[in-house]
Amino acid sequence: MTPRRFGLAASTAALFLSPTLALAAPQVVVSIKPVHSLVAAIMQGVGDPSLIVEGAASPHTYSLKPSNARALENADVVFWVGPGLEAFLEKPLDALAGKAKVVELEDAPGLVRLPFREGGAFEAHDHGDEHAEGEDHAGHDEHAADEHAGEDHDHEHGGFDMHLWLDPMNAKAMAAQIEATLVAADPANAARYKANGAALAAEIDALDKEVASMVAPVLDKPFVVFHDAYQYFEKRYDVRVAGSITVSPETMPGAERIAEIHAKVKELKAACVFAEPQFEPKLISVVTEGTDAKSGVLDPEGGALDAGPALYPALMRNLAKSLADCLPR
């Protein structure tokens, strides 16, 4: 299934619901591209959501623009992942989006949430939690059950990895929350949202199978990433992240850390080290110098992609393709 076709079923279903134009849509604002893609797919035939973090900008380093402030002031609904990812939005939401329904998708029912990794090949986090240094690569369903055992839903914000959308099952959970929110906020267009939501869920299921097939030839080939953003993808598809250059992309690693990663790349015989389009690629050449590791690019936030319904499936396919192209089969 190509990116062009993603969401086609949703838009077709919406068209058949009524021969007339959709009723006036609510003003919807979304923080980042992956979430915006899901919202845009569910709103097809009704309206277009506004996006805050545009282009190749990263939520880790973003500063709110005047146009973003105006959008928040006029918003009826705002979707964001939560303060652990879009920290720049926390105060503006309180100050500007007073009349809007603000939805933190990190709290969507059914999400699998993974704690930050610490120690060893992953730098320590200052979150006050101690986690085991090792991580196994058990199947997703087993791991999900372990993660949810005894978990308090009223978790402390920022205590877990916020790149939730990199597991398509989390994207489905987010989409269900988005659909329910829009139906409640805009009952006149409820049928369209529900039809689009059902089509989107089916598209994500198909995408999940496609991505699994793409990465199947390179399972258990170790690789190093720029920052530790890929746990959800890793656990879903059993790929093997051996370590990260830095955990927090707004904080560049020092010389000692770079030397540690260089040694780890050699020790593990990592097949590939991946940069990200938003951050300094020269670090990759430094840590791979004198090793057999190749270099590639992973784009977990879709910075290089056009915003819209097709972005999320393109993002996931691009991750799978980058791994398949860089890692030995």
TALIN-V833970 format. One record per backbone hydrogen bond with DSSP energy under -1.0 kcal/mol. NH is the residue of the N-H (numbers start at 1). CO is the residue of the C=O. Records with the same first field share a line. If there is no record, write none. Layout:
NH: CO, CO
This chain:
5: 2
8: 5
11: 7
12: 8
13: 9
14: 10
15: 11
16: 12
29: 77
30: 50
31: 79
36: 32
37: 33
38: 34
39: 35
40: 36
41: 37
42: 38
43: 39
46: 43
47: 43
50: 28
52: 30
53: 31
54: 52
57: 54
61: 58
69: 65
70: 66
71: 67
72: 68
73: 69
74: 70
76: 27
77: 27
78: 101
79: 29
80: 103
85: 82
86: 82
89: 86
90: 87
93: 89
94: 90
95: 91
96: 92
97: 93
100: 97
101: 76
103: 78
105: 80
106: 81
107: 104
108: 105
111: 108
122: 119
127: 125
143: 139
144: 140
145: 141
146: 142
147: 143
148: 144
149: 145
151: 148
155: 153
159: 156
161: 114
164: 162
166: 163
167: 164
170: 167
171: 167
172: 168
173: 169
174: 170
175: 171
176: 172
177: 173
178: 174
179: 175
180: 176
181: 177
182: 178
183: 179
184: 180
185: 181
186: 182
189: 186
190: 187
193: 189
194: 190
195: 191
196: 192
197: 193
198: 194
199: 195
200: 196
201: 197
202: 198
203: 199
204: 200
205: 201
206: 202
207: 203
208: 204
209: 205
210: 206
211: 207
212: 208
213: 209
214: 210
215: 211
216: 212
218: 215
219: 216
221: 218
223: 240
224: 272
225: 243
229: 227
234: 230
235: 231
236: 232
237: 233
238: 234
242: 223
244: 121
245: 225
246: 226
251: 248
258: 254
259: 255
260: 256
261: 257
262: 258
263: 259
264: 260
265: 261
266: 262
267: 263
268: 264
270: 265
271: 222
273: 294
274: 224
275: 296
279: 276
284: 281
286: 282
287: 283
288: 284
291: 288
294: 271
296: 273
298: 275
302: 299
305: 302
311: 308
314: 310
315: 311
316: 312
317: 313
318: 314
319: 315
320: 316
321: 317
322: 318
323: 319
324: 320
325: 321
326: 322
327: 323
